[in-house]
Amino acid sequence: MFNNLIPKIFYDSLEDGLEFFVEGLGFEVGYQDATMAVIVRDGAKAYLVANAECAALDRPELGIDTDDIEAVYRELSTRSPHLLHPNSNRVTRKPWGSREFAMLDKTTVCVIFREWPAEG
């Protein structure tokens, strides 16, 4: 019955969120007004909201599962190498089994890309 969990990410400036997700990560804007944007890419979606008070309270860490971590890494490390997280800037296997790398924006919103081992 559940299809998607869609995060709302607060920014002091909506432009900061659009810069990271659209320019940096290749999302598209599905909707935008003066204080909110809906961004989409493949099956991922998020709401970016301009609200300085909420942005000051929390800088989220988000995860996106993928079935081709190497292709995502090649694309994003070429598109936006300056956004690679300094502590997770290469695809590595984590103790919990996934292969991951992360991107970090200038406001410290972090997106971790993960590929889980095939179930077998």
N, C-alpha and C positions, 0 to 999 in steps of 0.2 A: 504494500500500500504506500509506503514512503518511496519517493522518487529521488529527491535531492535535499541536501541541507545547504542553504544559501546564506553565506555570511554577509553581515553588514560591517563595512570597514570605514571607520571615521578618520577624516583628515582635517587638518586646520584649513587647508586649501584643496579644493576638489582637483585642481590642476596637478598637485603632487601625486594623487592617486592615479589620474589618467596618464601621467608621464610614466609611472612605474608599470601599470598593467597594460596599457595600450601600446605605448612606444617601446617599453622594455620587454614585456612578456608576450606581445602579439595578440592581446585580446581585442575585440571589437566593441564599440559602443552600441548597445541595443536600444538604449533610451538615455536621454540627458536633459536635465533642466538646470536651473541656477544652483541648486544645492544637492543634486543627486544624479548619479549615473548608474545604469545597469550595464555591466560588462560581461561579455560572453566569449567563450572559445571552446570549440568542440562541445563536450558535455559539462564544462565548468561554467559557473555563473557566480557573480557577486554584486552586491550593491555598494557603491562608494558614496559616502555622504559627507558633505561639508558641515562639520560641527566641531569647533575648536575645543569646547569644553569636554566633549566625549573623547576626542583625539588625545587630549592631555592625560586621560585616565588609563588608556590601554593602547599598546601597539601589538597587534596580534601576530601569532605565528600560525600560518595556514598550511595545510598539506594538500597536494594534488597527486592522485595516483595516476600512473601512466603504464601503458603496456610496451613502451619503447623508450626507456630512459636515455639510451645513447643518442637517439635522434633528437629528443628534446634538449639534451645537453649540447649537442652540436649546434642546434639552432640558436639557443639562448646565449651560449657562450660566445657565439659569433656576433649575434645581434647586439648584445648588451654586456660585454665582458666586465664593465665597471660595476655591474649590479651583482656579480657573483659574490656570495657570502664569504667573507675572509676565512671563516672556520669550516666551510663546507663547499669549496669551490671546484671540487672534482667529484665524479661519481665514485662512491665507495659503498662497500657492503657494511651494514650496521649489525651489531650483535643480535638484534631482533629479527634479522633475516632480509630486510629490504635493502635495495640499492638506492642511494639518495645523493642529491646535491641541493643547494639552496641559493635563492636570490634574495637580496636585501635592499630595500629602498632607503632613501636619505632620511626618512622618518623612523626607520627601524622596523617597518612591517617586513616580515619574513615569509617567503613562500618556499616550502620544501617540496621538491618533486621526488616521488617514490615509485619504484617498481618492485612489486612483491614477487617472490618465486612462484613459478607455475605450480598449481596444485596437481599432485600426481598420485 
